[in-house]
Amino acid sequence: MATIKIKQIGSPIRRPEAQKKILIGLGLGKMNRVVELQDTAEVRGAIARLPHMVQIVD
C-alpha cells in the first residue's frame, strides 16, 4: 500500500481540543515533526480537517 509523509507546520497552542486530538492521532504534536503513514481515506480526511496545521511532504 502507498504511504504519505505529513509534516506539522502549525502549533496546537490555542486550538480546539478536537484539532489537538487529530494531530495526536496522526502521530504529530510538535512543530516540524514528519511522519509517514499509509495513504488511506481516514488519513486523507484527517489532513483535510487540518489544512492550516499540516502539509504533505514529497
C-alpha beads as a LAMMPS data file, in Angstrom:
LAMMPS data file: protein, C-alpha beads

58 atoms
57 bonds

1 atom types
1 bond types

-500.0 500.0 xlo xhi
-500.0 500.0 ylo yhi
-500.0 500.0 zlo zhi

Masses

1 110.0

Atoms # bond

1 1 1 0.000 0.000 0.000
2 1 1 1.179 3.540 -0.738
3 1 1 2.494 5.796 2.006
4 1 1 2.279 9.520 2.572
5 1 1 4.604 11.847 4.517
6 1 1 2.969 14.538 6.627
7 1 1 4.741 17.475 8.295
8 1 1 3.267 19.599 11.057
9 1 1 3.599 23.302 10.220
10 1 1 1.186 24.826 12.750
11 1 1 1.202 24.940 16.527
12 1 1 -1.564 23.234 18.532
13 1 1 -1.467 26.074 21.066
14 1 1 -4.817 27.925 21.287
15 1 1 -6.517 25.376 19.019
16 1 1 -9.718 23.453 19.776
17 1 1 -9.279 20.167 21.626
18 1 1 -10.624 18.227 18.637
19 1 1 -7.799 19.531 16.421
20 1 1 -5.198 18.580 19.032
21 1 1 -6.601 15.043 19.171
22 1 1 -6.440 14.735 15.380
23 1 1 -2.769 15.750 15.447
24 1 1 -2.012 13.161 18.122
25 1 1 -3.922 10.554 16.129
26 1 1 -1.723 11.300 13.128
27 1 1 1.391 10.860 15.278
28 1 1 2.226 14.557 15.378
29 1 1 2.207 17.089 18.200
30 1 1 5.428 19.081 17.895
31 1 1 6.372 21.591 15.235
32 1 1 8.225 20.365 12.122
33 1 1 7.742 16.688 13.002
34 1 1 7.371 14.427 9.960
35 1 1 5.560 11.077 9.997
36 1 1 4.996 8.515 7.275
37 1 1 1.551 6.892 7.248
38 1 1 -0.389 4.651 4.921
39 1 1 -2.362 6.598 2.331
40 1 1 -5.911 5.744 3.397
41 1 1 -9.196 7.612 3.291
42 1 1 -9.067 8.097 7.079
43 1 1 -5.654 9.767 6.946
44 1 1 -6.691 11.952 3.999
45 1 1 -9.815 13.004 5.923
46 1 1 -7.758 13.976 8.977
47 1 1 -5.422 16.022 6.770
48 1 1 -8.413 17.750 5.183
49 1 1 -9.621 18.850 8.628
50 1 1 -6.244 20.470 9.438
51 1 1 -5.045 22.162 6.238
52 1 1 -3.673 25.096 8.261
53 1 1 -1.555 22.851 10.526
54 1 1 -0.166 20.064 8.311
55 1 1 1.277 19.718 4.827
56 1 1 2.084 16.775 2.613
57 1 1 5.823 16.356 2.036
58 1 1 7.193 14.715 -1.092

Bonds

1 1 1 2
2 1 2 3
3 1 3 4
4 1 4 5
5 1 5 6
6 1 6 7
7 1 7 8
8 1 8 9
9 1 9 10
10 1 10 11
11 1 11 12
12 1 12 13
13 1 13 14
14 1 14 15
15 1 15 16
16 1 16 17
17 1 17 18
18 1 18 19
19 1 19 20
20 1 20 21
21 1 21 22
22 1 22 23
23 1 23 24
24 1 24 25
25 1 25 26
26 1 26 27
27 1 27 28
28 1 28 29
29 1 29 30
30 1 30 31
31 1 31 32
32 1 32 33
33 1 33 34
34 1 34 35
35 1 35 36
36 1 36 37
37 1 37 38
38 1 38 39
39 1 39 40
40 1 40 41
41 1 41 42
42 1 42 43
43 1 43 44
44 1 44 45
45 1 45 46
46 1 46 47
47 1 47 48
48 1 48 49
49 1 49 50
50 1 50 51
51 1 51 52
52 1 52 53
53 1 53 54
54 1 54 55
55 1 55 56
56 1 56 57
57 1 57 58
